[in-house]
């Protein structure tokens, strides 16, 4: 094998700059780590959004069950009584505001905290 101008010729006929194998691997490894970091962040965002959507779906299922069990309680006249602050009764003792539903916060603890404040 001869060296011509910093290029090493290998028996297969391919040529590469001297020492480039290691630097190429380190460069590719750095790029791969950037890609991994990016997609881990996207995965975390996706999981958080999925949790919010799951809470919203649970609230909607509870509302659907409440509507099926007590259709008279959710007539147009009862909505007019609520005024501008719309609250949807999920069970006999608890309600969820529509803004909480949109934000994905359907926990009863958050509702109790608001009532105390």
TILOZA-483779 format. One record per residue (C-alpha): residue in three letters; residue number from 1; chain; x, y, z negated. Coordinates in steps of 0.001 Angstrom, whole numbers, plus 500000, padded with zeros to 6 digits. Last residue first. Layout:
N
[rec ALA, NUM, A, [X, Y, Z]]
...
# end
This chain:
117
[rec UNK, 117, A, [439545, 529493, 453046]]
[rec UNK, 116, A, [437779, 526463, 451508]]
[rec UNK, 115, A, [435636, 525827, 454592]]
[rec UNK, 114, A, [438672, 526017, 456856]]
[rec UNK, 113, A, [440538, 523433, 454762]]
[rec UNK, 112, A, [437523, 521133, 454896]]
[rec UNK, 111, A, [437539, 521323, 458705]]
[rec UNK, 110, A, [441259, 520561, 458854]]
[rec UNK, 109, A, [440735, 517578, 456554]]
[rec UNK, 108, A, [437876, 516337, 458721]]
[rec UNK, 107, A, [440287, 515790, 461568]]
[rec UNK, 106, A, [439103, 516737, 465019]]
[rec UNK, 105, A, [441901, 519047, 466097]]
[rec UNK, 104, A, [442272, 518561, 469861]]
[rec UNK, 103, A, [442347, 522269, 470657]]
[rec UNK, 102, A, [439103, 522042, 472624]]
[rec UNK, 101, A, [437463, 520122, 469792]]
[rec UNK, 100, A, [438686, 522646, 467261]]
[rec UNK, 99, A, [437164, 525437, 469349]]
[rec UNK, 98, A, [433887, 523510, 469549]]
[rec UNK, 97, A, [433644, 523446, 465773]]
[rec UNK, 96, A, [433367, 520015, 464200]]
[rec UNK, 95, A, [430707, 519088, 461672]]
[rec UNK, 94, A, [430514, 516919, 458590]]
[rec UNK, 93, A, [427759, 515748, 456243]]
[rec UNK, 92, A, [425284, 513854, 458434]]
[rec UNK, 91, A, [427859, 512891, 460998]]
[rec UNK, 90, A, [429148, 514566, 464131]]
[rec UNK, 89, A, [427353, 517878, 463850]]
[rec UNK, 88, A, [428523, 520233, 466565]]
[rec UNK, 87, A, [429335, 523714, 465482]]
[rec UNK, 86, A, [428934, 526775, 467681]]
[rec UNK, 85, A, [429915, 530052, 466114]]
[rec UNK, 84, A, [427971, 532499, 468286]]
[rec UNK, 83, A, [424553, 531680, 466913]]
[rec UNK, 82, A, [424031, 528320, 465190]]
[rec UNK, 81, A, [420256, 528747, 465191]]
[rec UNK, 80, A, [420269, 528852, 468988]]
[rec UNK, 79, A, [421870, 525407, 469028]]
[rec UNK, 78, A, [419062, 524066, 466842]]
[rec UNK, 77, A, [416487, 525468, 469283]]
[rec UNK, 76, A, [418155, 523795, 472267]]
[rec UNK, 75, A, [417739, 520358, 470704]]
[rec UNK, 74, A, [420502, 518545, 468868]]
[rec UNK, 73, A, [418662, 517414, 465752]]
[rec UNK, 72, A, [415924, 515749, 467812]]
[rec UNK, 71, A, [418361, 513337, 469522]]
[rec UNK, 70, A, [419463, 511735, 466236]]
[rec UNK, 69, A, [420979, 508303, 466921]]
[rec UNK, 68, A, [421895, 508847, 470589]]
[rec UNK, 67, A, [423229, 512336, 469958]]
[rec UNK, 66, A, [425238, 511117, 466974]]
[rec UNK, 65, A, [426700, 508289, 469056]]
[rec UNK, 64, A, [427644, 510742, 471805]]
[rec UNK, 63, A, [429188, 513088, 469259]]
[rec UNK, 62, A, [431281, 510266, 467812]]
[rec UNK, 61, A, [432407, 509271, 471304]]
[rec UNK, 60, A, [433316, 512892, 472036]]
[rec UNK, 59, A, [435305, 513157, 468810]]
[rec UNK, 58, A, [437197, 509960, 469608]]
[rec UNK, 57, A, [437927, 511244, 473110]]
[rec UNK, 56, A, [439261, 514514, 471721]]
[rec UNK, 55, A, [441535, 512664, 469309]]
[rec UNK, 54, A, [442834, 510472, 472144]]
[rec UNK, 53, A, [443419, 513543, 474312]]
[rec UNK, 52, A, [445563, 515114, 471599]]
[rec UNK, 51, A, [447530, 511883, 471154]]
[rec UNK, 50, A, [448050, 511602, 474924]]
[rec UNK, 49, A, [449356, 515179, 475047]]
[rec UNK, 48, A, [451919, 514370, 472353]]
[rec UNK, 47, A, [452958, 511178, 474162]]
[rec UNK, 46, A, [453349, 513030, 477471]]
[rec UNK, 45, A, [455480, 515734, 475866]]
[rec UNK, 44, A, [457719, 513054, 474303]]
[rec UNK, 43, A, [458032, 511284, 477665]]
[rec UNK, 42, A, [458968, 514563, 479350]]
[rec UNK, 41, A, [461692, 515136, 476768]]
[rec UNK, 40, A, [462982, 511598, 477260]]
[rec UNK, 39, A, [462908, 512284, 481014]]
[rec UNK, 38, A, [465176, 515308, 480741]]
[rec UNK, 37, A, [467616, 513634, 478333]]
[rec UNK, 36, A, [467920, 510593, 480597]]
[rec UNK, 35, A, [468546, 512816, 483637]]
[rec UNK, 34, A, [471224, 514770, 481776]]
[rec UNK, 33, A, [472826, 511509, 480585]]
[rec UNK, 32, A, [472913, 510238, 484179]]
[rec UNK, 31, A, [474644, 513428, 485288]]
[rec UNK, 30, A, [477284, 513027, 482580]]
[rec UNK, 29, A, [477774, 509354, 483482]]
[rec UNK, 28, A, [478123, 510241, 487153]]
[rec UNK, 27, A, [480813, 512774, 486318]]
[rec UNK, 26, A, [482626, 510356, 484020]]
[rec UNK, 25, A, [482476, 507620, 486670]]
[rec UNK, 24, A, [483757, 509979, 489370]]
[rec UNK, 23, A, [486562, 511153, 487094]]
[rec UNK, 22, A, [487586, 507566, 486454]]
[rec UNK, 21, A, [487544, 506512, 490094]]
[rec UNK, 20, A, [489152, 509735, 491320]]
[rec UNK, 19, A, [492581, 508924, 489917]]
[rec UNK, 18, A, [494325, 509029, 493329]]
[rec UNK, 17, A, [492038, 510204, 496097]]
[rec UNK, 16, A, [490188, 507414, 497918]]
[rec UNK, 15, A, [490760, 505406, 501080]]
[rec UNK, 14, A, [488832, 502488, 502468]]
[rec UNK, 13, A, [490759, 500079, 504688]]
[rec UNK, 12, A, [490037, 496923, 502718]]
[rec UNK, 11, A, [493716, 496631, 501808]]
[rec UNK, 10, A, [493683, 499870, 499876]]
[rec UNK, 9, A, [495124, 503127, 501074]]
[rec UNK, 8, A, [495945, 505623, 498362]]
[rec UNK, 7, A, [495461, 509259, 499185]]
[rec UNK, 6, A, [497676, 511899, 497576]]
[rec UNK, 5, A, [499125, 513017, 500895]]
[rec UNK, 4, A, [499966, 509518, 502124]]
[rec UNK, 3, A, [500596, 506802, 499557]]
[rec UNK, 2, A, [501358, 503371, 500932]]
[rec UNK, 1, A, [500000, 500000, 500000]]
# end
